Amino acid sequence: MKKLLFLGLLLFVAMSLVAETKRFFVNRFGLAEGLSANQVLTIHQDHNRFLWIGTPNGLQRFDGRKFMTYQIKIDGVTQPSLPVYEIQEDESGKMWLRVGQEYGIYVPETEQFTPFSFEKNRGSTLDEVLWMDRKGNVFVVLKGHKILWLNPKTGLISDQNSLIKIPDGWRPNSVFEDVDGRYWVSCIEGIAVYDPELMEIFTSAYNPLKLEILNRPDFGYVVNTYVDGQGLIWVNYWAPDEFLMSYNPKTKIWKNHKSEIDPGNDNYQEAYGMIVLPGDRVWRYGIQTLADFDRSSGKFNKLVQSDLNFDKITQAVWDVSGGIWLGTDQGLYFLHFETPDIYFQKLDTGDGNNELQAIREIIYQGDTTIWVGSWGKGLRLFKPQTGELNSSWLQQNQPKSVEFRQVWDLHYDEKRGLIWVGLQFGNLQIVDLKTKKSTWIRPDAFDGSTIRTITEDAQGHLWFGTQRGGIVRYSGGGLDLTGFQRIRNLGGIIPKLIVSKDQKLWVTTVHDGVYVLDLEEGKVLKHLDQTILSSNKIEKIYQLNDSIFLMGFELLNKYNVLTGKNQVFSYSDGMVSNVISHIESDKSGLVWIYTPNGMTRFDALSNSFSSFGKNHFFYQLPSDGYSGTRFSDGQLAFVSNNAILIFDPLQFDRNLPPPRPTITGVSLFGKYVGDGTIENSKKKFDSFQNTIAFDFNLLNFPIQDRFVYFYRLVGADPNWIQAKSDFQAEYSLLPPGDYRFEVRAGNEFGFFSEAAGYDFEIRPSLVQTWWFKALMGLIFLGIIGLIYRLHVNRILAVVKLRSRLARDLHDDMGSTLSTINILSSMAKTKLGTDPAKSSEYISKISENSQRMMEAMDDIVWSIKPQNDSMEKLIARMREFANQVLESKDILFSMEIDDRVLGMKLSMDARRDLFLIFKEGINNAAKYSGASRVFISFGLDGRFFTMRIRDYGKGFDLKDLEEGNGLENMKKRAINLQGNLEIKTEPGQGTELVLKVNL
């Protein structure tokens, strides 16, 4: 533990020093920071160093950066938000809560609360407390009533067979367990000590062990009893006011501390408890109560600070990182015990702002004084750790006009022993340190323009920059009004002048960038404007070394005079703010930049920034800083409107060992599902749970912002990624697989901590499994094969069609054409000798030609796609029957079942059916001698039936000679997988029946 250091916050009233000594730097968290209610009922820090907070609005967890609200679920059902009064953790790491009026175990990962029932109605009590002993036994102290315990056998909270015994009728308030395992019970009737080994109760009336504390029968209404690490026994009781007594067993002396805890007013106060810190430091807290015990003086010191406001402290918890968490009725506080050595003075503003503009260290004749210039209150003198000095001698003979108290800059002229003070309207105050006299002058060279900045070159010449852009040089010896000379006028405000190490004058302006002038004639050697710099408005400039100049106002410019290159840095590069109030470097070459959002440190070699975060004192610096300087001993000093800050920059170690961070939260689509505190566990998510966010932090509150954080997702990220300021990593639409999220902390020197990890698996869905993909591959190959097979079949079908067409053309057309050719030749030979025979041959040629045309028409009709329907086929059959039978004066009728029209037949089947029909009609027309024909198409179960019946002469089947026509019909019937039957008798006509099995 470092030595406790102090922040000196000094308030000045009527020019006298009235000091409030701030012992601790304090952080406060309330509604604005995410706390669910400013009234904190209880707090607890678990073994992972998370801080748990109970409020009237429920349960929250705090990692030092973010409050996370937890639900209370019973059997998976979310309960209404109830107050959480108690949070404790047993030795196994189980969390115990008192939620409303119920006690139970809470599992944060699932937000499940398992309450335990009371064996009996516990009745009404003023208050009750959950308490655990070192063995893990759980007790409920009903204050002023009785002590209950959780019976592990029955699972009930009971007063039967309790492990703590007290005299009958005694009313307990609290319990303490000493190192010997004895229970000290503070009761309204006094103090009872129960020894579980002896199974005896000791009181003032029965004290065989001669316990000194029991020899005080005057103790009544005891609130709590406590034995600290040094053996002091503390007793808090009421009689009727609040008393605090201590007993030292070594000296056997009782001490009354009532005067130390007395509030000094009529306000009510009450202690709720005591806490022992490392080193056996004892703290006491409660209503209007916060004090620590100084063992050297044997007294309590009340802690009163203006930034620590409360009426009631309900719980105090020591954080091993070095501080105390306080749960109060005004929010959550953290008291830093590791406070840096910083001198901070806040000036009184009772008569208006101080408007501090300049600060300088003046060492004269071995005496060091801090001079501060105020715009409106003139010069003021201070000594660190002492306070403000009497500066009335600086105002002697001062003109009464306010402009003579409006200081813009001051400069210590060691060569002449003078302090030069730049004032409003071209006025100068010159302070002679030897005579301690001030002189006020208004040289004509300034033309009445306000003197904004003063610097000095190596020859002892002074340089002044004015509000209207004037540059004035003073070369006189001592105070010589003739020594002022206007060198140049740039126009516009000149906020800052510096003389570089190579003796050139650098001039900043608010409208025209930066000018570099020679010191002899004021000639412009270089002009840097917004084509090189971030802006033409440059108010701050600082030379870091021979080549690097830092400058800016909004954004930081790093200009290299050797290369002529400029680099611009902003908030996104690590600055805590884009606005620059002052730039100063320490002895190690690190640059400190005061901004409205606090202090940041810049390493110009690595171009890296280091901020101190909201948990550091620098975060609460006034936002209106203006100027600063470096003292001879290396300390840095800065001023704001109403405060002075002085500190040693080298006390802030850059090479802090980076601790291992913690993955504080894992969320799926914004819903919390756990964190990285459970070691050696691997979470499994379904395929659709693939959008995951990780929160991470260092569970060491004071230093968590002193490091940079890097993360990666093994399985997705090839390299480490630097975290942004929200300390969160998000991944969307992750594919199935095994992953490990890792995060590590790094310091400014590039050393990294061990990585914290979170292992998880995204399980593939059914369609993402390997076997499903293999099956789909096989199905795909099967589909490709099927498509190929269908393609081949289609080609074969085309080939078959072409072959059939060729065969039909060859059989029908070829034979017919051959016949026509023969008949033509015969007709030619008989043309001159036998005209009648020639005419017969020509008639046959005509018949064959007609038949060939009909056959050709049948072939063409059958292959047209538009004729694929049964309806088209029957229409053609009707047309054919009408042509053939009408020419023979034969009447016909056709009966069609409607279901037949919806039948689907292949092209070959339709052709075979048509040719069978055609042959049947032709036979009826040629041979039946009928006067009428009946045709029907029907469906009989699974059979399609076609009937052609003529009412002609009929014939005897025995006399039937099968020719080509009948043979062809039977073949076609077989092709149709059907049966052709002829029914006939002489004089009864003929019926052709075709049945096709569908």
Disulfide bonds with the S-S distance in Angstrom:
none
